[in-house]
Amino acid sequence: MRKIFFVSVIIAGFSVLVCLPLSAQKNIQLTSPDGNIKFTFNLDDKTPVYNVTYKKQALISNSPLGFEFDSGVFGSNLKIAQPIYRTGDETYDLVVGKASHIHSHYREVVIPLEEKAQPFRKINMVVRAFDDGVAFRFEFPKQQDWTSYIMTNENTAFNLSGNPRALTLFLRSYTTSHEGRYTRLNVSEITEGKLMDMPTLFEFPNHVFMAITEANVVDYAGMYLCRENGVLRGKLSPWPGQEQVKVKAASFPHRSPWRVMMISDRVGALIESNILTNLSDPCKIEDTSWIKPGKTTFTWWNGNMVPDTVFSPGNNFLTNKYYIDFASSSGLNFHSIYGYAEQPWYTDDGFDFSRPGNNVDITKPIKPLNMKSICDYAKSKGVRIHVWVNWMALYPQIDKAFALFEEWGIAGMMVDFMDRDDQEMILIQEEILAKAAKHHLFIQFHGSCKPSGLHRTYPNEFTREGTLNYECYKWATDISADHDISIPFTRLLAGATDYHLGGFRAVPQSKFKVQYTHPLVTSTRCHMLAMYVVLESYLAMVCDTPPSYEGQPGFEFIQRLPTVWDETQVPDAVVNEYVCIARRNGNDWFFGSLNNNQARKLNIPLIFLGEGEYLMDIYTDAPDTDDSPNHLVKQTRKVTKKDVIELSLASGGGAVMHIRK
């Protein structure tokens, strides 16, 4: 690289470095603040390529970049205008997230690319390097002869160095609920042409980890990975009804999402990372005081079960009163209303939850339900109501419905069966979040794509599904802890996931059978408790029936557990084997250790604690959990940050701690 002089200027709180080259620059380099990550960009025969190294170890080598537009291919015969460097140092607060107060420190370079021949189109590549990853995006500035586009391909590639081991979710098509089992294999073994979901985790030699995903997906299509001719290439979800058009921009400026590579030689650092919110737009909701995350019932999972009383279970006031009373007495914040016997709570002649009928109206509850009365009763008990809706029933009535929901006193909703992340659906999701916020409604997306840090911009997004989760215990026989343990190293890296937690009727795998009501689960009680800590979610489900919890060991841990956090640390983790996560709320720490199906012992130092003495409640698998997986052992003892806790994790087991001053 030729010598370059830098002039430092202070603009709007940022240290800006303006690059003044002595001669034509061939290579552009950007390093992370700690110097471990290096991003290199150059024009290889006038075609843009980039490289990424970590501690001098190559991770991505000579990966091409470019686009295909209605106005022609962009990616050859280019020149670089003067790059602009700056150092960013930002602090911001999150209403919902892994931490409440974030410090974002990075280095950035803007690389202006311009065609050397007509039509002389210009695209800026923006690169940011953090200590825990590097990201880039493309910006389309206003220009005289190019004012809009139709994009048929974004030719971003990730040419991985060597043959790292991947942990990924293969998908059949772009139309998907993102629910499946993860596969671990070498990159060379990946079938060419097969779609891979993001985040995907890659393990390189020397225990270096890199996860590829995206941040701030706004007015653009979601991206997938696909191996072609030995190279991983980004694939955009097409607009519905055809395969060619991926993204439309009616005017400039416009921009792509960030292409994110989370990088560390400690896999727990990827779980701790806030890089996705660092790269997302600031909060667009002026008043966030009404946003109150919490825990909720979810009666659909258990079959809307009620005791043997004088009233029948179903879409009626008394069933909902029963669960509202349970929520109130147990300290749960919300009760959910879904439907019963394949009939939604609102008028719909389709009798199919996945697709509304010809005559559907979500502003008209079915006759047995008076939603205002239910909301009023819940409010009197200190509980809020949220409802399920199919997005196809909601969207045509969105303004009318949201105004009415606010009038009733509804707190939020699960928006379901989205199953797409093309540009149109991405725009719809943002519209739902923005309009819901105006009516003080939270959103829980189901059948949805991965998050991308949008909970910073719209903190009324509490959680998303996008995982094969415990709802499948109602109809499948092969759910296990080995699937659970894949989630922290893949889907969880993108953000909150709704996993349908709280199954308190565990049986050994040999005794498991499918039950659509009163579902069984196969992992231990402590495994279930640990999921509440390990899996980030701001609307924690408590899915089982009230008698399943009342007086049961471990339920008091769920009752005490918050759903918002001031700090997150990962003391220990091994990919697809176990993970230990500690989250702080105020002065209290909640620790969860999640295990796969191999029993093991761990020694966990409590170095994440502050100074002084703490009181610790610890819940561990009982010695007889192979036969009685609901059994656990609870102990209380005093500890300090100097202590090391020995954990014996059963097959499919776990452990949790509540540590307080």
VENJOGI-V478515 format. One record per run of one state. SS is the DSSP state (H for helix, E for strand, - for the rest). FROM is the first residue (numbers start at 1). TO is the last residue. If there is no record, write none. Layout:
# VENJOGI-V478515
[[SS	FROM	TO] [SS	FROM	TO]]
This chain:
# VENJOGI-V478515
[[-	1	3] [E	4	11] [-	12	13] [E	14	21] [-	22	26] [E	27	31] [-	32	36] [E	37	44] [-	45	46] [E	47	54] [-	55	56] [E	57	64] [-	65	66] [E	67	69] [-	70	71] [E	72	74] [-	75	77] [E	78	80] [-	81	83] [E	84	93] [-	94	100] [E	101	115] [-	116	121] [E	122	130] [-	131	132] [E	133	140] [-	141	148] [E	149	154] [-	155	156] [E	157	158] [-	159	159] [E	160	160] [-	161	164] [E	165	168] [-	169	169] [E	170	171] [-	172	182] [E	183	186] [H	187	189] [-	190	194] [E	195	196] [-	197	199] [E	200	204] [H	205	207] [E	208	215] [-	216	222] [E	223	228] [-	229	230] [E	231	236] [-	237	246] [E	247	249] [-	250	253] [E	254	255] [-	256	257] [E	258	264] [-	265	266] [H	267	272] [-	273	274] [H	275	278] [-	279	293] [E	294	297] [-	298	298] [H	299	302] [-	303	316] [H	317	330] [-	331	333] [E	334	337] [-	338	338] [E	339	340] [-	341	342] [E	343	344] [-	345	345] [E	346	348] [-	349	359] [E	360	365] [-	366	370] [H	371	380] [-	381	383] [E	384	390] [H	391	395] [-	396	397] [H	398	408] [-	409	409] [E	410	416] [-	417	422] [H	423	438] [-	439	441] [E	442	445] [-	446	453] [H	454	457] [-	458	460] [E	461	464] [-	465	469] [H	470	474] [-	475	480] [H	481	487] [-	488	490] [H	491	494] [-	495	505] [E	506	506] [-	507	508] [H	509	511] [-	512	520] [E	521	521] [-	522	524] [H	525	534] [-	535	538] [E	539	542] [-	543	545] [H	546	549] [-	550	554] [H	555	560] [-	561	566] [E	567	574] [-	575	577] [E	578	585] [-	586	587] [E	588	595] [-	596	599] [E	600	605] [-	606	613] [E	614	621] [-	622	631] [E	632	639] [-	640	643] [E	644	649] [-	650	653] [E	654	660] [-	661	661]]
